[in-house]
Amino acid sequence: MKNTQILSEKTNLHPRNPHRFRYDFEQLIKSCVELKSLVFINKYDSQTIDFANPKAVKMLNKAILKHFYGISYWDIPENYLCPPIPGRADYIHYIADLLASNNNGIIPIGESIKVLDIGVGANCVYPIIGSSGYGWNFVGSDIDSVAVQSAEKIIANNDSLLGKIDIRLQTSSNNIFKGIIMSDEIFELSICNPPFHTSLEEATQGTQRKIKNLVGKNTSKSILNFGGQNAELWCEGGEEKFVIKMIQESATIPEKCVWFTSLISKKEHLPSIYRALKSVKALDIKTIDMAQGQKISRIVAWTFKPTIKNT
């Protein structure tokens, strides 16, 4: 299979993101031979996959994780979220810069840095990237027991992840941090990619719009190319309500985490989120713009620590 494409740079991604260039399918196939049968030459004479095909997207992720992060085993249950890895990597690299901002501009690396991933998912991708790229230790929480089991299996089958990532089940739908953070734990960071939609109906409509954009025609398919269970895609009140709840709960444990952070997909949610942060008297608030594919997203970070200094 001849690769005639030029690997153009995606300049909207973080400068340290290894996925800034178009996928080099020849190299990815060397890492994951199963990907070969799913790669084809498109009308632009470039190699690609069918991004509306869940099997192809999942196999691409397997290849990326093996090639860039040394992950020999990675799998997720059917219909669970199969995330686009370049955007996930961007979050990790931007929060590394956030840590550097109060460490004399130097990104802290190693297992002394402990990160809490709220909603780790069955894919465990954020901890994989953070532990592989920076040597950080992670705790990943999820309210879905199947997702927890899947993430634990990924860790158990990769020696490089053993002892670096701890997965915990959140047993209460009313809590985010409570029941997860232990009494003797302190985290440098918490991260979260909150449920985006407000209802199952809205999530389904979003699924159908995305598939239509991918295949260029109407479709009755009900499965998103990246999958997603209810807790991954929607919750009552959607992203806005979830993050406000997270902010309110973070104020009850200000000493437990240096920087609390969350992705915010909709910019119209920012005013209410800023009001919530003001109401709990967050001492410092940062908004970090980042691009994820065709959409612009951002990270909102806040702290209750009075000693945070920008350098």
C-alpha positions in Angstrom: 0.0 0.0 0.0 1.7 3.2 -1.1 1.3 6.3 1.0 1.3 9.4 -1.2 0.0 11.9 1.3 2.0 14.7 2.7 1.8 14.8 6.5 0.5 18.3 7.0 0.8 19.9 10.4 -2.3 20.6 12.5 -1.2 23.9 14.0 -4.3 24.2 16.1 -3.0 21.4 18.4 -0.6 21.9 21.3 3.0 22.3 20.2 4.0 19.1 22.2 1.1 17.1 20.9 2.6 14.2 18.9 -0.6 14.0 16.8 -0.1 17.4 15.1 0.5 15.7 11.8 -1.9 13.7 9.7 -1.9 10.1 10.6 1.0 8.2 9.1 -0.9 5.0 8.3 2.2 3.1 7.1 3.8 3.6 10.5 0.6 2.8 12.4 0.0 -0.4 10.4 3.6 -1.5 11.4 2.5 -1.1 15.1 -1.0 -2.7 14.5 -1.2 -4.9 11.5 -5.0 -5.3 12.0 -5.5 -1.7 10.9 -4.3 -2.5 7.3 -7.5 -4.0 6.1 -9.4 -0.9 7.2 -7.2 1.7 5.4 -8.0 2.8 1.9 -7.0 5.5 -0.6 -9.5 8.3 -0.8 -10.3 10.6 -3.7 -7.4 12.9 -2.7 -5.0 10.0 -3.2 -4.4 9.9 0.6 -4.7 7.0 3.0 -7.6 7.1 5.5 -10.2 5.1 7.3 -14.0 5.3 7.4 -14.5 7.5 10.4 -18.2 6.5 10.5 -17.2 2.9 11.0 -16.8 2.1 14.8 -14.6 -0.8 14.1 -12.2 1.3 12.0 -12.1 4.1 14.6 -11.4 1.6 17.4 -8.6 -0.1 15.5 -7.1 3.3 14.7 -7.1 4.1 18.4 -5.4 0.8 19.2 -2.7 1.6 16.6 -2.1 5.1 18.0 -1.9 4.0 21.6 0.5 1.2 20.7 2.7 3.4 18.4 2.9 6.5 20.5 2.3 5.3 24.0 3.6 1.7 24.0 0.2 0.3 25.0 0.2 -3.4 23.8 -3.4 -4.1 25.0 -6.3 -1.8 24.6 -10.0 -2.6 24.2 -13.4 -1.2 25.2 -16.8 -2.8 25.5 -19.2 -2.4 22.6 -20.9 1.0 22.3 -18.6 2.6 24.9 -16.8 5.9 24.2 -13.9 5.5 21.8 -12.4 9.0 22.0 -10.4 10.9 19.4 -6.9 10.8 20.9 -5.4 14.0 19.6 -7.9 16.1 21.5 -7.4 14.0 24.7 -3.6 14.6 24.4 -4.1 18.3 24.0 -5.9 18.5 27.4 -3.0 16.7 29.1 -0.4 18.9 27.5 -2.2 22.1 28.4 -2.6 21.1 32.1 1.1 20.2 32.1 1.7 23.9 31.2 -0.7 24.8 34.0 1.5 23.0 36.5 4.5 24.6 35.0 3.0 28.1 35.6 3.6 27.8 39.3 6.8 25.7 39.1 9.2 28.3 37.6 8.0 27.4 34.1 9.2 23.8 34.4 6.7 21.0 33.9 6.9 18.6 36.9 7.3 15.0 35.9 7.2 11.7 37.8 5.1 9.8 40.2 5.0 12.6 42.8 2.4 14.3 40.6 -1.0 12.8 41.3 -3.9 13.5 39.0 -7.6 12.7 39.5 -9.6 11.9 36.3 -13.3 12.3 36.9 -15.2 10.0 34.5 -12.2 8.0 33.3 -14.4 5.9 31.1 -13.9 2.4 29.7 -11.1 3.7 27.5 -8.7 5.1 30.2 -7.1 7.4 27.7 -6.3 10.4 29.8 -4.3 8.4 32.4 -2.6 6.5 29.6 -1.4 9.7 28.0 -0.5 11.4 31.2 1.4 8.5 32.7 3.2 7.7 29.5 4.1 11.3 28.6 4.9 12.7 32.0 5.2 9.8 34.4 2.3 11.1 36.5 0.2 8.8 38.8 -3.5 8.8 38.2 -6.7 8.0 40.0 -9.6 7.5 37.6 -13.2 7.4 38.8 -16.4 6.4 37.1 -20.0 5.8 38.0 -20.3 2.9 35.5 -19.1 -0.4 36.8 -18.5 -1.8 33.3 -16.3 1.2 32.5 -14.3 0.6 35.7 -13.8 -3.1 34.9 -12.7 -2.2 31.3 -10.2 0.4 32.5 -8.8 -2.0 35.1 -8.3 -4.6 32.4 -6.4 -2.2 30.3 -4.1 -1.4 33.2 -3.6 -5.1 34.2 -2.6 -6.0 30.7 0.1 -3.3 30.2 3.1 -3.5 32.5 3.9 0.2 31.9 0.7 1.2 33.6 0.8 -1.1 36.6 1.1 0.8 39.8 0.6 4.1 38.1 -3.2 4.2 37.6 -5.8 3.4 40.3 -9.4 3.0 39.1 -12.3 3.6 41.6 -16.1 3.2 41.3 -18.2 6.2 42.3 -21.2 4.5 44.0 -23.2 7.7 44.5 -24.8 9.6 41.6 -25.0 12.6 44.0 -21.3 12.9 44.5 -18.3 13.7 42.3 -15.3 13.9 44.6 -16.8 12.5 47.8 -16.3 8.7 48.1 -13.4 8.9 45.7 -10.7 11.0 47.3 -9.2 9.3 50.4 -8.6 11.1 53.6 -4.9 11.1 53.2 -4.8 12.1 49.5 -3.8 15.3 47.9 -3.9 15.8 44.1 -2.0 18.4 42.0 -4.7 18.3 39.4 -8.2 17.0 38.7 -9.4 16.7 35.1 -12.8 16.1 33.7 -14.5 15.7 30.3 -18.1 16.2 31.5 -21.3 14.7 30.0 -22.1 17.1 27.1 -25.8 16.7 26.5 -28.8 17.3 28.8 -30.9 14.3 27.8 -30.9 11.0 25.9 -32.9 12.6 23.1 -30.4 15.4 22.7 -27.5 13.0 22.7 -29.2 10.9 20.0 -29.7 13.9 17.8 -26.1 14.9 18.3 -25.1 11.3 17.3 -27.1 11.5 14.1 -25.8 14.9 13.2 -22.2 13.7 13.6 -22.8 10.5 11.5 -24.5 12.7 8.8 -21.4 14.9 8.7 -19.1 11.9 8.5 -20.9 10.0 5.7 -22.4 13.0 3.9 -26.0 11.8 3.9 -29.0 11.2 6.2 -28.8 8.1 8.3 -31.0 6.2 10.8 -27.9 4.8 12.6 -28.2 5.3 16.4 -24.6 4.6 17.2 -22.0 7.4 17.3 -18.7 6.5 15.6 -17.0 7.1 19.0 -19.8 5.3 20.9 -20.8 6.4 24.3 -23.1 5.2 27.2 -25.6 7.4 29.0 -23.2 8.5 31.7 -20.6 9.4 29.1 -22.8 11.5 26.8 -25.5 13.1 28.9 -26.8 13.9 32.4 -29.6 16.0 33.8 -28.7 19.6 33.1 -25.8 18.5 30.8 -22.3 20.0 31.0 -23.3 23.3 32.6 -25.1 21.7 35.6 -22.4 19.0 36.0 -19.5 21.5 36.1 -21.4 23.9 38.5 -22.0 20.9 40.8 -18.3 20.0 40.6 -17.4 23.6 41.5 -19.6 23.6 44.5 -18.3 20.3 45.7 -14.7 21.3 45.1 -15.2 24.2 47.5 -15.9 21.7 50.3 -12.5 20.1 49.8 -10.2 23.1 48.9 -7.1 21.5 50.4 -7.5 18.2 48.5 -6.4 19.5 45.0 -4.2 22.3 43.8 -5.9 22.9 40.5 -9.4 21.7 39.7 -10.1 21.7 35.9 -12.8 20.7 33.4 -13.3 20.9 29.7 -16.1 23.3 28.7 -17.4 22.6 25.2 -20.0 25.4 25.0 -18.8 28.9 25.4 -22.3 30.0 26.4 -21.9 28.1 29.6 -18.9 30.2 30.7 -20.8 33.1 32.4 -22.7 30.8 34.8 -19.5 28.8 35.5 -17.6 32.0 36.3 -20.5 33.1 38.6 -20.3 29.8 40.4 -16.6 30.1 40.8 -17.0 33.6 42.2 -19.7 32.4 44.6 -17.4 29.8 46.1 -14.5 32.3 46.3 -12.0 30.6 44.1 -8.7 32.4 44.5 -7.5 32.0 40.9 -9.4 31.1 37.7 -7.8 30.4 34.3 -9.4 29.7 30.9 -7.3 27.9 28.4 -8.5 27.8 24.8 -7.9 24.7 22.8 -9.1 23.2 19.5 -10.5 19.7 19.1 -11.0 18.9 15.5 -13.4 21.3 13.9 -14.7 22.7 17.3 -13.2 25.1 19.8 -13.2 24.0 23.4 -11.6 25.3 26.5 -10.3 24.2 29.9 -11.5 26.1 32.9 -9.1 25.7 35.9 -9.6 27.0 39.5 -7.8 26.9 42.8 -8.4 27.7 46.4 -4.7 27.7 47.2 -3.4 31.2 48.2 0.2 30.4 47.3 -0.3 29.8 43.5 2.1 32.2 41.7 2.2 32.8 37.9 5.7 32.9 36.5 
